[in-house]
């Protein structure tokens, strides 16, 4: 095909200096202009000065063949739609500053789906920022006024166009020049509650079905997914088996009585399970049963507490990571495993694209978030001290006038949140507190190897984090049948005559009858870890649909 080209170059500085090519008396489309760009310098070199309204015009007969149009992207029926992240961040690892996807100068025909985050009009064109949740960075699409008609914040769209380099001054190196825009779902701007202005966490909490559309909240959901994936990989490398314990149980593992009872909604019927059953407060006991066959097991499961604490630290439904390990006789293997696990999580996060986006979304908290990540990645092992030593340290801080506490400090009482946070801040990082008094811990814990008859302690630990307090609790489990039975009697879990037939934990005690082994485990508040890693104080902000006393809205 021979093209009779007229190349007009504008000399008017108020108009962008972009050659406009007319072929056979027709204006070339943007894709054709892009394909003809290599020929333009040669054409201009032969032009003759024909000033007319600021234009220099050249006629040129060319034998340049018109390239075949690039086929439009059309996913096969079994192919998932392309994500915006795959365009903006083709390399999933940390990009260099300012680096984005689409390094080729050749326009690429693409189809994207998403929601309009914002749209602004400039003259005859409109710029739409589109998100699909795959990245916190919106994609910029260039639309005509006609294409933008009917679009507003919150609208869902499918856009087909060319992925090209952006003009100078654009925040993104590439943008989508739209050829087709399809409105998939409108969002009435008069009623849609999520607009561009700032909206407080308290307001967004009243819209749990919508708040995940806010970039920061969708990034938290991605963080949950990333850490869950990292945990799966970590435990697989350690030869753990991921298990799925039951949610409905016959016992209160912690013995605190803060349980939700399961009941059928059939009126006048006997109990569905013949006797009262509960939503689990911990999967530990069932994991112990599985660890008697599979020596290393773990789970990430929902747990439920009917606590009436209406604080920023408490939820009625939350996720717990729990693990049990057989054939261990000290706390050291568990503590080492936990340090490696958390360091691995933070290492992966800090080098991921999502990690960089979280830092950018952190705003004024960015320095604090970075400091927390760096602190967890220090090569030194985390501080360890016994409960008795912790009490002494805190009492000395009070005596020296460096600290005051609301709750009393004496041997034999539980450490409160204020004590835990103070210890972690004092040692500038995570702290393992070990060997708590037996009287304040659950029935299933093994006595400490160095326990005193006058002040009995158990082989357990709490991992304390700055600003969070207790993040992880673990212990060696009592694996001897007679000793476990005595503990259960003391806690009122079995009759004093030892008749296990009427005890709901008969099955648990029987694990010690046949092939019992020393073992231990731990549980971590998954949501509390997210709070620490993101410097979000309120645990309700890291859960998609938070439940707490008096609130279960969706």
PyMOL commands that set and color helices and strands:
alter all, ss='L'
color gray80, all
select helices_A, chain A and resi 30-45+84-88+145-148+201-205+211-213+215-237+284-291+332-350+353-361+363-376+387-399+417-426+438-440+481-490+500-502+506-510+526-534+539-542
alter helices_A, ss='H'
color red, helices_A
select strands_A, chain A and resi 3-10+20-23+26-27+55-62+108-122+125-131+139-144+156-165+174-185+241-242+248-249+261-262+277-279+296-304+317-326+383-386+431-434+460-465+469-477+519-525
alter strands_A, ss='S'
color yellow, strands_A
deselect
rebuild
show_as cartoon
